Amino acid sequence: MKTFETFHPIVLFSFFVATIGLSMIFMHPIYLTITIFSAISLNIALRRQLFFKDWKLYVPLFFLMAIINPMISHNGQLVLLYVNGNAITVEAILYGIAIATMIVAIMLWFSCYNVMMTSDKFIYLFGKVSPSLSLTLSISLRLVPRFRHQLTQIVQAQKVIGMDFTTGSLWHRIKCTVQILSILITWALDNAIDTADSMKARGYGVKKRTAFSIFIFERRDGFVLAMIILLFFSNLVASFIGTTTYYFYPTFGAVKWDIASILFYISYVILLSIPLVFEIWGALKWRSLKSTM
């Protein structure tokens, strides 16, 4: 079991809100470096095989976004060359790399979020506030993974009976694709009816309805939650006083290395490393228990 996943849902949700929110607004090179390395490290710890498989998507996406910016933005003082009279500048290239780093890091954080924040945890947090909204969001988040899983099973089953859409003539491929889509749509409709019947049988929509929960807010949850909130606001303070501000245009800004800035950098590292520290601690504890058996 993943160690950080065992914490109370409010702790998990608060961490990802803080992390993803700060990752979206910080374009400082130091903060971007911390963000991308923390996101990669946590992905390796939580979803190692899927992470290395997903790099087939992340790497081309990163280079595509990094290349687009210098093609459409020609600001900057350090000109490398001219293409059709348009300047390709070092500032535009590095700004494109910074944007690509931020977007890939956010995607990696959301991958970890999907692993830890399951639908039951999300409904537990927001079910009483807005039951309809929480249920809709929960179903929506599960929709794509379930469709992908079911589509993979259908494709494999069709290949066994000779309906492989990747081989044969064009007409054969079209016929196989239509058959796969027909089966998938039929499954989706049947699943929707089953879900509706299940919700009705469980009393969904009844005003006076209780809910069972296995989540208990313990002392360790309070400690970690307080740490997340404290570190989050400390980084907001760093943003307000200009520590996280960095300019790429018209030329590069200066990276601050005074004591206050270094302390803010460290606070950001600690915030993003919280789940990774618990994962490493849990792995070491489990290895120690195995060695004593």
N, C-alpha and C positions, 0 to 999 in steps of 0.2 A: 504493500500500500504506500502511496505517496504521502510523505509526512505532512507537508504544508496543506494538503487537501483535507486533512483531518480537523483543521481549525474551523471555527464557526463561520457560516456563510457571510456574515456581516464583515468579518475580517478579510476574507478572500475578495469580496466585492469592493471593499474600501481600498485594498491594495491595488487592484486592477484599475479602478477609477483614478486613483492618484497617479499610478504609473503611466497609463495611457494618456491621461490629461496633460501631464508634464511633458511627455514625449512629443505631443502635438505642438507645443508652444516653444520648446527649446531648440534653437538652431545654432547654438554655440558649439564649436568643434569639440571641446572637452566633454560637454554634456552628450553630444551625439555619439562620441566614442564610447562613453560609459553605457549609454542606452543600448547600442547595437550589441556590444559584448555581453551585457547582462541578459538581453533577450535571447541571444544565441546560446548562452550557457544554460539558461533555464529550459530552453527547448531541448537541448541535449539531455538534460536530466529527466525531463518528463516524457518526451516522445522522440527518443533517439532515432529509431528506424524511420518513422514518418518524417522527421526533420530532414534527414539526409535525402530522403526521397523528394521532399518538397523543394530542395535546392534547384531542381530542374526548372522550377517556376521562378524562384526568387532571383537567381543569378541573371537570367535574361531580362527580367523586369527591372532589376537594378540598373543594368547597363543601358537599357532603353530609356529610362527616365533620366539618367545622367547625361545621355547624348542629346536628348530633346532640348534641354534648357539652353545650351550654347548656340543651338540652331535658331532659336526664336528670340533670344536675348543677346544683345551685342554691347551691353554696358561693361564698363571696366577700363582700366588703364593699361594693363599688361596684355598687349595684343600678340597673339601667336602667329596668326596668318589671316588672310582675307579670302573669303569665298563669295564670288559674285559681288564683290564690293562691300560685303558685310564682314565686320571684324569678329573673329573668334578669340575671345579673351580668356585668360586664366581664371579671372573672377567668376565668369559665367560657367565655366567647366566645374569649378569647385562648388559653386552654389547648386548646380545640378546634382553633383555627388551628394551634397548635404541633404537635398530634398529626397533623393532616392534612398539614402540611409534612413531618414526619418520614416518614410512610408513603409519600407521593408521591416523596420523595427516594430512599428505599430502592428503590422500583419503578424509578426512573430508573437507579440504580446497577446493578440486576440487568439492565436492558436493555443497558447497556454491557458487563456481564459476558458476556452471551450472544453479543455481537459478537466479543469478544476471546478468551474461553476456549472454543475449539471442542472437540468431543468427543475428537479425537486428543490434544490437550494434556491433557485431564482424565485420559484413560486412561494417558497417559505418566506422570503424577504418581502415580496411585494403582493402576496395573495390577499392580505387583509387591507392594504391600501387601495389597490385596484385589481380585483380578481380577474376581470375580463382582459385588461391590458397585460397582466403577468402571464395569463394562460396563452394569449395570442402570441406574445413574444417568445414564450417557451416553445410553442409548436413551430413557430417560424424558424427558430434556431436549430431545431431538430430536423426540419424539412429537408434541407439539402443533403446532410449526411445520410439520412435514411433513403432518399431517392438514389444517391450514388451507390449505396450498398445493394439496394434492390436491383438497380440497373446492371450492376456487375453480375449478380446471380442470374438474371434473365439472359444476359449475353452468353454466359458460360453454358447455361442449359440449352440455348438455341444452337450453339456450336456442336454440342453432342449429337443433336438430331440433324446435322448438316445444314443448318441455317446460319452460316457464318457470313456476316455482312462485310467482312474485310477481304473476301476472296470471290472469285467468279465474275460473271459478266455484270454490266452496269444494271441491267434489269433485275438480276438476282440480288445485288446489293440493295437496291431500292426496296424490293419486296421484303428482304430480311429486316431492313431498318424500320419499315412500316409495321411489320409484325412485332418487333421489339417495342416500339412506341405504343402500339395497341395494348400489349400485355401490361406495360408500365402504367398506362392511364387507367386500365381496368383495376389493377392492384391499388392505385391511389384512391379511386372511388370507393372500392370495397373497404379500404382502410379508414376512409373518412366516415363511412356508415358505422363501422365497428367502434370508432372513437366516440361518435355521437351516442350510440347505445350504451357504451361504457360510462360516459359522463352522466347520462340520465339515470342509469342504475345506481350510481354512487351519490346521487342527490345533488348534482351540480345545479346551481340556480336557486336552491332552497335557502331562504333567508337565515333561519336558525340552523346552522350547520357547523359542526366542529371539525377540526383537522388534527391528525396525528403527526407529531414531529419527533425526530430522534436527535435534533440539534440542541445542545445545552451550552450556554455561554459560561465558560470556565474562567478561572483566574488568568491562565496563560493567554486566553483570547483577549481579555482586557488589557494585558500588558502589551501584546503585539499591536492591538488596535491603537492604543495610546502612542506607541512608537511610530506607527504609520502616520497618524494625524500630526504628530509633532514634526516629523521629518518633511511631511508634505507642506506644512505651513512655513517651515524654515526655507524651503526652496521657493515658495511664493515670495517670501521676503527678499530672497536673493534676486528674484526677477524684478521686484519693485525698485530695488536700489541699483539695478543695472548690471549686476554681476553676470547674468545670463545673456546680456545683450551683446550681439556680435554683428558687425556689418561686413557684407561682401562687396558692396558697391558704395562709392565709385572705386574704392580699393579696400583691401583687407583691414579690419580693425585689429586692435591689440588684445591679446589674451592676458588677463590679469593673473598675477602670481603672488599677490599679497596674502597675508595670513588669513584675512576674512574670506577671500575668494577660495583659498585652499580648503578651509573649513566647510564652505558651502559645497565644494566638489565632493568632499568626503561624505557629507550628509546625503548627497544624491546617490553615491555609491552604496551606502548603508541601506537606503530605502529600497533600491532596486535589487539588492542582494539578499533581502530578508527570506524569500522562499528558497533560494538556492542554498543558503546556510542551513535551513531546516532539512532540506533534502540530503545534503551531505552528512549532517548530524544523524539523520535517520538511517542512512546507509551504513555509516560506521557503527552505530548501535546494533543494527541487525547483524553485521558481520561479527561483532563481538559476541553476540548471543549464539550465533552458529558455531563459533569456535569453542564455546564452553559446553556444547551439547555432547 
